[in-house]
Amino acid sequence: MSDTIIAKGISKSFKRGTETIHAIQDISLNIGKGEMLSIMGRSGSGKTTLLSCIGMLENIDSGSLVLEGRNIKDLSEAQRTILRRELMGFVFQRFFLIPTLTAYENVALPGLFAGKKLGKDHIMELLEMVGVSQRYDHRPGQMSGGEMQRVAIARALALDPPVIIADEPTGNLDTANAEAVFGLFRKLASQGKTIIIATHSQKLAKDCDRVVELMDGRITRDEKN
Amino acid sequence: MSFIKLAFKGLLRRPAGFIASCLTIAIASLVLILSLGLSQGYDSALISNIDNLGANILAIPKGCPYEATGVILSGGNLRYAVAENQLEPIKKTGGVKIVSAVIMGQRAVGPYKKVHVIVGADENYHLMRPKLGFKKPFAENEVALGYKISQVLSTKVGDDFDIAGRTYKIAAIADKGSTEDEDLVFMNLKSAQKLLKAEGMLSSVLIQVDDPAQSDTVAKRLMTIPDLQVITIGDFQATISDFVSGARIAIFSVLIIIILIASVGILTTQASSVAERKGEIGMMRAMGATSGQVLFESTLESAILGFFWCHSWHCAWLCPLIQCQRTDQKKPSAIAEWKHHFNRLDFGHNDTGHSHRHINPGCLWPSQKRRQHKTNGGSFR
């Protein structure tokens, strides 16, 4: 399995007043293509920061990060944006769907930013795949949490990125919906997509190929299931 | 999906904030349009009225030129008069093409005895003011009515018309909307002098010159005639422009403040909207939106907000004007305000006194002041 993501000694800290918070420290991680990796840890352990750094939403302070063979330190902000658009799909705990847009329009949104017109069939196919095609003309306020998260997953897949980053995607869902959403990620991984999921759930983490545990910004466990 | 659609939908996210912003902008744009309209209407109506006067130069009795010109434009009694025997030297002045003597006063007219301005004019008046539509000079015992007064009193050509107990025959009615003189009663100069008990007196003399470009030169020659004050239309227009410019600066100052307030309104709404959508904006960035695209989307929302409501007010403002034109009504004009202002000055009923008063330097036209300044060797007396 070739490595899609290679992180070597990456660190990230934030200033809070006079205090410096070391969110992640000296993290090294290789993630292979088609691998489904779960990142676990308590709140404040650095899970979200690690995902943000891998997703180029945050700049790393030190270390190196290579995505699909491209070292992000060599890239400008605009190039990183384009690389993020091509490589990554994001799913968050709070869905972040645009409340005034329908499910269909939310899924079509990445195409707008990429300057590509996504076909109606493609969007409906994605909605069908996540099981909410019948809700294509509903706004987020008219859908349940599980349905919104499915739409968010469909949106993450709109540009067919090879990597999906999900930050506690099941945090706002009941058990049944959480399992269904997790099943979707499993299916995507089987199709060759690299899935990185931050989760608190031991049960769901066990279903992943690999579990990485963080504590105080450092990796304390890195095991294959 | 397009940025415009996204921006429109974004605007509908907070209906209350959207409406509040719209109202702020709407009020600001309404004030802007009204103020600009008023300023422009005031300017153009005045200039048009001056043009309709048909004269290049006005000869008036010495006194305040603002007062005199205002009375001549809107109708009323002047406190001082030009002696009729000054007409001959005016006519003989080089460069003068045609001259019309005018006397004005107020008398109760018609069946309701309402006081109206009487304009007594000589045989050249209808030639100098063709827009009134009078075909021939007014004969003795004949009157011509402004369009409005004829409508109010339901009179027509050939009817009898009572002025201060004397009966006259209506010989003509002025064309509709031709000038601002729709409330006036026109009559023969001699008859008017007799009626106003001002034989041998004139309120003003309208002068047309051979070459309008030489108005100033002719005016200088006319100034040598004693007890006569001369105003060129150029002087008057320049002074009006000065007034209007001053008013415009004041209006624009207020407008700038209003626009600033409206801008702060939009800024506040957009700032709270952006703060509320921090997560969504982050999501957009995660989806691959560049910071320029996010900024563009937000700016587009503001632009739509501004454009949509400003445009709606333009429509609201234009519709009545279009309607006015369709029904052939006169456009609302600021000249009414001007008239009202001068009509409030009570110049007395029969007061056509004599012209022995010195000019108050503070009451000179700016261009006259400049001329006097030059004459006095650079110092005001």
Interface residues (C-beta under 8 A of the other chain):
Chain A: G55 L57 E77 A78 T81 I82 R84 R85 E86 M88 F90 F92 R94 F96 I98 P99 T100 L101 E105 A108 L109 P110 G111 L112 F113 A114 R155 L159
Chain B: M1 S2 F3 K5 L6 K9 G10 L12 R13 G279 E280 G282 M283 M284 R285 A286 M287 G288 A289 T290 S291 Q293
